[in-house]
């Protein structure tokens, strides 16, 4: 299925979950990661059960340390 991830088109398998997406993006640690789908935050405790739909607009934010 076609989705948009951080303003970039991407193909995901049907019924892909958040862990599937993170794996496809080679994001190995979820520490400091926040995710929103169609402007709605998906809480981390729901990541395993959440399924993307075709044309979802996904925003992944990764907190970084600095100063």
C-alpha positions as CSV (number, residue, x, y, z in Angstrom):
1,X,0.0,0.0,0.0
2,X,1.1,3.6,-0.6
3,X,1.7,5.8,2.4
4,X,3.6,9.1,3.0
5,X,6.3,9.0,5.7
6,X,7.8,12.4,6.6
7,X,6.7,13.8,3.2
8,X,8.3,10.9,1.3
9,X,6.2,8.3,-0.6
10,X,6.7,4.7,0.5
11,X,5.2,1.3,-0.1
12,X,4.3,-0.9,2.8
13,X,2.8,-4.4,2.9
14,X,-1.0,-4.5,3.5
15,X,-1.9,-4.4,7.2
16,X,1.6,-3.2,8.2
17,X,2.1,-2.2,11.8
18,X,4.3,0.4,13.4
19,X,7.1,-2.1,14.1
20,X,6.9,-3.2,10.4
21,X,7.4,0.5,9.4
22,X,10.3,1.1,11.8
23,X,12.0,-2.0,10.6
24,X,11.6,-1.0,6.9
25,X,13.1,2.3,7.8
26,X,16.0,0.6,9.7
27,X,15.0,2.3,12.9
28,X,16.3,-0.1,15.5
29,X,15.6,1.8,18.8
30,X,12.2,3.3,19.7
31,X,13.7,5.4,22.4
32,X,12.8,9.0,21.7
33,X,10.5,8.2,18.8
34,X,7.0,9.7,18.4
35,X,4.6,8.8,15.7
36,X,1.5,10.5,14.3
37,X,-0.8,9.2,11.5
38,X,-3.1,11.7,9.8
39,X,-2.3,14.3,12.4
40,X,-3.2,12.0,15.3
41,X,-0.6,10.7,17.7
42,X,-0.4,6.9,18.0
43,X,0.5,6.1,21.6
44,X,3.5,3.7,21.9
45,X,1.4,1.1,23.8
46,X,-0.8,0.8,20.7
47,X,2.0,0.4,18.1
48,X,1.8,-3.4,17.9
49,X,-1.9,-3.3,17.3
50,X,-2.1,-0.3,15.0
51,X,-2.4,-1.0,11.3
52,X,-1.7,1.6,8.6
53,X,-4.2,2.2,5.7
54,X,-3.5,3.2,2.2
55,X,-2.7,6.9,1.7
56,X,-1.9,7.4,5.4
57,X,0.2,10.5,6.2
58,X,2.8,9.4,8.7
59,X,5.0,11.7,10.7
60,X,8.0,10.2,12.7
61,X,9.8,12.5,15.1
62,X,13.0,11.4,16.8
63,X,14.2,13.4,19.8
64,X,17.9,14.2,19.8
65,X,20.1,15.5,22.5
66,X,22.2,18.6,22.0
67,X,22.9,21.9,23.3
